[in-house]
Amino acid sequence: MSAAPARLAVRGVEKAFGGITVLAGVSFDVAPGTLHALLGGNGAGKSTLMRVVLGLERADAGELRLDGADYRPLGPADARAHGVVMVPQERTLCLHLSVEENVTLGLPLGRFGLVGARPRRELAARALSAAAGDAARIDLGARASSLSVADQQLVEIARALAHAGLADDGAVRAKVLVLDEPTSSLGRRDAERLFERVAALTARGVAVVLVSHFLDEVLAHCDGYTVLRDGRVEGEGTPREAGQQRIVREMLGELPRRAERTARPRGDAGEALRVTDLSGERAPRGASFVVRHGEILGVAGLVGSGRTELLRAVAGLDRRVSGTVTVSAPGGLGMLSEDRGGEGLMLSRSVSDNVTLSPRGPRVVSPARLRSEARGWMERLSVRAAGPAQRVRELSGGNQQKVALARLLREDHGVLLVDEPTRGIDVGSKAQILDLLRELAAQGKAIVVVSSQLDELLEVADRIAVLRRGVLGEARDVAAWDAHRLLEEAAA
């Protein structure tokens, strides 16, 4: 008797963008009624692969099969019609709408564009029951904004199930449910509750693909796993049989031995920044650390660990629930946002406008003087642009980042909070920015660097602390760390 076909079979999938290979012959299977983890570092190809599965991208080569049949989704709607749905990492609920309205939002309309209130409510109730179990606990009429983050996540799953279709008796028609970092914003108790609901779905035959960085959750709950690295499958099997150390090696590879290095000697340098028992509304939770003049403190952590929230709370951009922040440095504190396009730059304005935006020096300055000052910063940071008048949106990502850094440095803060300084930029620009951070520390600046690139933290930081689910661990000398240890502690 032949075995039943895989619920989802990926065979030799390839995808390239602009000549850069993102997926190189990826193959793996997900059986019905199982929870399968898709693992890998940033840039491994996980997101692109899921976009192919969900019909958001077309593969250049290879094939997909669903229950043994050819599966070539023409778009997200076609994927949903086949029972393949996803809950993205970022919440997509309309917070001003009710739970019922969110669950049924975007579903095909009935005759004359109308759907009766009763059928809509019954569908929402069935979907919420499948996703949350005790559906009565979550009021269909409640505004989404009134729900906890954990309950919002369940409503997201209910909407995905509703889009895949539900029988009148509540039977789930979804075949494949993709969960992208579903627990990144949840505490441990809420995460366990979510996995209980996922287990209820797999018991009904749904194949669930879990994209996650939390290896403890993978080891505890997943039936199988696949590791991608540089667009290729580097490991697969049963998580509990493989163990955490093997999975970490598959994710990172055998790294070349790093030359021993220690923190730069700081002599009698005093404290520039002291953070004591700092808590934000979601994260961090009771964070404490000290940074001295001339020192770079690296903060490592996975997606959703609260890295950005930590910096924003220190900077006072987000509300502090408790704790203190003491800055003992000339020029105070400044921050470089990870959201370059949304918070860091005015993309439609010139390089000159962006560099000289913040108030500094005389209130009335001639445009010519500002352009001259901007040109000086462009030369110092090697910004490649036609001139100070060129619009920032026309620059490459690396040059945009240098412009954002130029404005921060122009303010001459004694303490710098730098969030993902090399995200989305080329290798050459990365090297220049890391060199610049080291140069600034040598000048006596105190710097806190948050980065998802562990090798960069190991290269630039004097001490590194790991943030996990909002809790910041002890900062240790860089010599005590390597990439494997950092990932193991972040994912434990």
C-alpha positions in Angstrom: 0.0 0.0 0.0 1.5 3.3 -1.1 1.9 6.1 1.4 -0.4 9.1 1.1 1.1 12.1 -0.8 2.5 15.0 1.0 0.0 17.8 1.7 2.6 20.3 0.4 5.5 19.2 -1.8 8.1 21.7 -2.9 10.4 20.3 -5.7 13.5 22.1 -7.0 12.1 25.6 -6.6 14.4 28.3 -7.9 14.0 32.1 -7.8 16.3 35.0 -8.7 15.9 38.8 -8.6 18.1 40.9 -10.8 20.5 38.1 -11.4 20.9 37.3 -7.7 19.8 33.8 -6.8 17.5 33.7 -3.8 16.3 30.1 -4.0 18.5 27.4 -5.5 16.7 24.1 -6.0 14.7 24.0 -2.7 12.8 20.8 -2.0 10.9 19.6 1.1 7.6 18.0 2.1 5.0 18.8 4.7 2.6 16.0 5.6 -1.1 16.5 6.4 -1.8 17.1 10.1 1.8 18.1 11.0 3.6 21.2 12.2 6.7 21.8 10.1 9.3 24.5 11.0 11.0 26.5 8.3 14.2 27.9 9.7 17.1 30.0 8.6 18.8 33.3 9.2 18.0 36.7 7.7 18.3 36.4 3.9 18.1 32.6 3.9 15.2 32.7 1.5 12.3 31.8 3.8 10.1 34.7 2.9 10.7 34.3 -0.8 9.8 30.6 -0.6 6.6 31.3 1.2 5.7 34.1 -1.2 6.0 31.5 -4.0 3.8 29.0 -2.0 1.2 31.8 -1.5 1.1 32.9 -5.1 2.8 36.3 -4.4 5.8 35.3 -6.6 6.2 32.9 -9.5 9.1 30.4 -9.3 11.7 30.5 -12.1 11.9 26.7 -12.0 10.7 23.8 -10.0 7.2 22.7 -9.0 4.7 22.7 -6.2 2.2 19.9 -5.5 -0.8 20.0 -3.2 -2.1 16.5 -2.1 -0.3 15.1 -5.1 -1.8 17.4 -7.6 0.0 20.1 -9.6 -0.3 23.5 -7.7 0.5 26.7 -9.5 -1.2 29.6 -7.7 -1.9 32.6 -9.9 -2.0 34.9 -6.9 -3.1 35.0 -3.3 -6.8 34.6 -4.1 -6.0 31.5 -6.1 -3.9 30.1 -3.3 -6.7 30.7 -0.8 -9.1 29.0 -3.2 -6.8 26.0 -3.0 -6.8 26.2 0.8 -3.4 27.7 1.3 -3.4 30.7 3.6 -1.0 32.7 5.8 -0.9 34.7 9.0 1.9 37.3 8.5 4.3 38.4 11.3 2.9 41.9 11.4 -0.6 42.3 12.6 -3.0 43.2 9.8 -6.2 43.7 11.8 -8.3 46.9 11.4 -8.2 47.9 15.0 -11.3 50.1 14.7 -13.4 47.3 13.4 -15.1 44.5 15.4 -13.8 40.9 15.6 -16.6 39.8 13.3 -15.8 42.4 10.8 -12.1 41.6 10.8 -12.7 37.8 10.4 -15.0 38.3 7.4 -13.2 41.3 5.9 -12.3 40.8 2.2 -14.4 37.7 1.7 -16.3 37.4 -1.6 -19.6 39.3 -1.5 -22.9 37.8 -2.2 -25.5 38.7 -4.8 -25.7 42.4 -5.5 -22.6 42.9 -3.3 -24.5 42.2 -0.1 -24.0 39.6 2.6 -26.6 39.0 5.3 -25.7 39.9 8.9 -26.7 36.4 10.1 -24.6 34.4 7.6 -21.6 36.7 8.2 -21.9 36.3 12.0 -22.3 32.5 11.8 -19.2 32.2 9.6 -17.2 34.4 11.9 -18.3 32.3 14.9 -17.3 29.0 13.1 -13.9 30.4 12.2 -13.2 31.8 15.6 -14.3 28.5 17.2 -11.8 26.6 15.0 -9.0 29.1 15.7 -9.6 29.9 19.4 -11.5 26.9 20.8 -13.7 28.7 23.3 -15.0 31.3 20.9 -17.4 32.7 23.4 -14.5 34.1 25.4 -13.7 36.4 22.5 -16.7 38.7 21.8 -17.5 38.9 18.1 -18.7 42.4 18.6 -15.6 43.7 20.5 -13.3 46.1 18.7 -10.0 44.5 17.7 -8.2 47.3 19.5 -9.6 46.1 22.9 -8.1 42.6 22.6 -4.8 41.4 23.9 -2.0 40.7 21.4 -2.5 37.0 21.9 -6.2 37.2 21.2 -5.5 39.4 18.1 -3.3 36.6 16.9 -6.1 34.1 17.2 -8.4 36.5 15.3 -5.8 36.6 12.5 -5.8 32.8 12.3 -9.6 32.8 12.3 -9.6 35.2 9.3 -7.2 33.0 7.5 -9.4 29.9 8.1 -12.5 31.9 7.0 -10.8 32.9 3.7 -9.9 29.2 3.0 -13.5 28.2 3.7 -15.5 26.5 6.5 -18.3 24.0 6.1 -21.6 24.6 7.8 -20.7 22.0 10.4 -17.4 23.9 11.2 -15.1 21.6 9.2 -11.9 23.4 8.2 -11.2 23.5 4.5 -7.7 25.1 4.9 -5.1 22.6 3.7 -1.9 24.6 4.5 -1.6 27.4 7.1 1.6 29.4 7.2 2.4 31.1 10.5 5.2 33.7 10.2 6.9 34.3 13.6 3.5 34.0 15.4 5.0 34.1 18.9 7.4 37.0 18.4 5.1 39.4 20.3 3.9 36.9 22.8 5.0 35.9 26.3 5.7 32.3 27.1 2.2 31.6 28.5 0.4 33.1 25.5 2.8 31.3 23.1 2.0 27.9 24.7 -1.7 28.7 24.4 -1.2 29.5 20.7 0.5 26.1 20.2 -2.4 24.4 21.8 -4.6 25.9 19.2 -2.2 25.0 16.4 -2.2 21.4 17.7 -6.0 21.4 17.5 -5.8 22.5 13.8 -3.2 19.8 12.9 -5.4 17.2 14.6 -8.1 18.2 12.0 -5.6 17.5 9.2 -4.3 21.0 8.5 -0.6 21.2 7.6 1.0 24.1 9.4 4.3 25.7 8.3 5.9 27.6 11.1 8.5 30.3 10.2 10.3 30.9 13.5 13.7 31.7 15.1 12.7 30.3 18.5 14.4 26.9 18.6 12.9 25.9 22.0 9.4 26.2 20.4 10.5 24.2 17.4 12.0 21.4 19.6 8.9 21.3 21.8 6.2 21.4 19.2 7.3 20.7 15.6 7.1 17.3 13.8 9.6 18.2 11.2 11.9 21.0 10.1 13.8 22.4 7.1 16.8 24.8 7.4 17.5 27.2 4.5 20.9 28.9 4.2 21.7 31.2 1.2 18.7 29.8 -0.6 19.6 26.2 -0.3 18.3 23.4 2.0 21.1 22.8 4.6 19.3 20.5 7.0 16.0 18.7 7.6 14.6 16.1 9.9 12.8 15.7 13.2 13.7 18.5 15.6 13.9 16.5 18.8 16.2 13.9 17.1 18.4 16.6 15.6 18.8 18.7 18.7 19.5 22.4 19.0 23.2 22.3 18.4 22.9 20.5 15.1 20.1 22.9 13.9 22.2 25.9 14.9 25.2 24.5 12.9 22.9 24.0 9.9 21.6 27.5 10.2 25.0 29.2 10.5 27.4 26.7 8.8 30.9 26.0 10.0 32.1 29.5 10.6 35.8 30.2 10.2 37.6 30.6 13.5 37.4 34.2 14.6 40.5 35.9 15.7 40.5 36.5 19.4 39.7 40.1 20.3 38.9 41.9 23.5 37.2 45.1 24.3 39.2 48.3 23.5 41.0 49.5 26.6 39.0 52.4 28.0 41.3 53.4 30.9 39.4 55.4 33.4 36.6 56.4 31.0 33.5 57.2 33.0 29.9 56.3 32.5 28.2 57.9 29.6 24.8 56.1 29.8 23.3 54.1 32.7 19.9 52.3 32.3 18.4 50.9 35.4 15.4 48.5 35.6 13.8 50.0 32.4 10.5 48.6 31.3 8.3 49.6 28.4 4.7 48.9 27.6 5.6 45.6 25.8 9.4 45.5 26.0 12.0 45.7 27.5 11.3 44.2 30.9 13.6 45.4 33.7 16.6 46.1 31.5 19.8 47.4 33.1 23.1 48.2 31.5 26.0 50.7 31.5 27.9 52.1 28.6 31.2 54.0 29.1 32.7 56.7 27.0 34.6 55.2 24.0 32.7 51.9 24.3 30.4 50.0 21.9 27.7 47.8 23.5 26.1 45.4 21.1 22.6 44.1 21.6 21.7 40.8 19.9 18.2 39.3 19.7 15.8 37.6 17.4 12.8 39.1 15.6 10.3 40.2 18.2 12.7 40.1 21.1 12.2 43.8 21.8 15.5 45.2 20.4 14.0 48.3 18.8 11.6 48.8 21.8 14.7 48.8 24.1 16.3 51.7 22.1 13.1 53.6 21.7 12.4 53.4 25.5 16.0 54.5 26.3 15.6 57.4 23.8 12.2 58.4 25.3 10.4 57.8 22.0 8.2 55.2 23.6 6.6 55.4 27.0 8.6 54.1 29.9 6.5 52.2 32.4 9.3 52.1 35.0 13.0 52.5 35.4 15.6 55.3 34.9 17.9 56.5 32.1 20.9 58.6 33.0 23.0 60.3 30.3 26.3 61.7 31.4 27.8 62.9 28.1 28.1 66.2 26.3 25.5 66.7 23.6 23.1 64.2 25.2 21.6 61.2 23.3 20.7 60.6 19.7 19.2 57.7 17.8 19.4 56.2 14.3 16.0 54.5 13.5 15.9 51.1 11.8 13.0 52.5 9.7 15.1 54.5 7.3 12.2 55.3 4.9 9.5 55.8 7.5 11.3 57.6 10.3 14.9 58.3 9.4 14.7 60.3 6.2 12.5 62.6 4.1 12.8 60.7 0.9 11.3 63.4 -1.3 13.7 66.1 0.0 17.3 66.8 -0.9 20.4 65.4 0.7 21.1 68.9 2.1 17.6 69.2 3.6 18.0 65.8 5.3 21.5 66.3 6.7 20.8 69.8 8.1 17.2 69.1 9.2 17.8 69.1 13.0 18.3 72.4 14.8 21.9 73.2 15.4 23.8 76.4 15.5 22.2 79.7 14.4 18.5 79.7 13.7 18.9 81.7 10.5 21.4 80.2 8.1 21.7 80.9 4.3 20.8 78.0 2.0 24.3 78.2 0.5 25.9 77.6 3.8 23.7 74.6 4.6 24.5 73.1 1.2 28.2 73.6 1.9 27.9 71.9 5.3 26.0 69.0 3.7 28.7 68.7 1.1 31.3 68.4 3.8 29.3 65.5 5.5 28.9 63.8 2.1 32.7 63.9 1.7 33.3 62.6 5.2 31.0 59.7 4.9 31.7 59.0 1.1 28.1 59.6 0.1 27.8 58.9 -3.6 25.3 61.5 -5.0 25.2 64.1 -7.8 25.3 66.8 -5.1 23.6 68.1 -2.0 20.5 69.0 -4.1 19.8 65.5 -5.2 16.7 63.9 -3.7 17.4 61.1 -1.2 14.9 58.7 -2.8 17.2 58.6 -5.8 20.2 57.2 -3.8 21.0 53.6 -3.1 20.1 52.1 0.3 23.7 52.4 1.5 24.0 56.0 0.6 20.6 56.8 2.2 21.8 55.2 5.4 24.9 57.4 5.3 22.7 60.5 4.9 20.8 59.4 8.0 24.0 58.9 9.9 25.3 62.3 8.7 22.4 64.1 10.3 22.8 62.2 13.6 26.6 62.9 13.7 26.0 66.6 12.9 24.2 66.9 16.2 27.4 65.8 18.0 25.7 63.6 20.6 27.8 62.0 23.2 25.7 58.8 23.3 24.5 57.2 20.1 21.7 54.5 19.8 22.1 52.8 16.4 19.4 50.4 15.3 20.3 48.0 12.5 22.8 50.3 10.9 23.6 48.0 8.0 20.2 46.7 7.1 19.6 46.5 3.3 22.9 48.0 2.2 25.7 46.7 0.1 28.9 45.0 1.5 31.1 48.0 0.8 28.8 50.4 2.6 28.5 48.0 5.5 32.3 48.0 6.0 32.4 51.8 5.8 29.6 52.2 8.4 31.3 49.7 10.8 34.6 51.5 10.4 32.8 54.8 11.2 31.3 53.4 14.4 34.7 52.3 15.6 36.1 55.7 14.7 33.4 57.4 16.7 34.1 55.2 19.7 37.8 56.0 19.5 36.7 59.7 19.7 35.0 58.9 23.0 31.4 58.4 21.9 29.3 55.8 23.8 27.4 53.7 21.3 24.7 51.0 21.6 24.3 49.0 18.4 21.3 46.7 17.8 21.8 44.3 14.9 20.4 41.0 13.7 23.7 40.4 11.9 25.7 38.5 14.6 29.0 38.6 12.7 28.8 42.4 12.6 28.2 42.6 16.4 31.2 40.4 17.0 33.3 42.6 14.7 32.4 46.0 16.1 31.2 45.6 19.7 33.3 45.7 22.9 30.7 43.9 24.9 27.5 42.1 23.8 24.2 41.4 25.6 21.4 39.1 24.4 17.8 40.2 24.5 15.2 37.5 24.6 11.5 38.1 24.9 12.1 41.6 26.3 14.6 40.4 28.9 18.2 41.7 28.5 20.9 39.3 29.6 24.3 40.2 31.1 26.7 42.1 28.8 29.9 40.1 28.4 33.2 40.9 26.8 33.2 40.2 23.0 35.8 37.5 23.6 33.3 35.4 25.4 31.0 35.1 22.4 30.9 33.6 19.0 27.9 33.4 16.5 26.9 29.9 17.7 26.7 31.0 21.4 24.8 34.1 20.5 22.2 32.3 18.5 21.8 29.5 21.0 21.2 32.0 23.8 18.9 34.1 21.7 16.9 31.1 20.6 17.0 29.1 23.9 
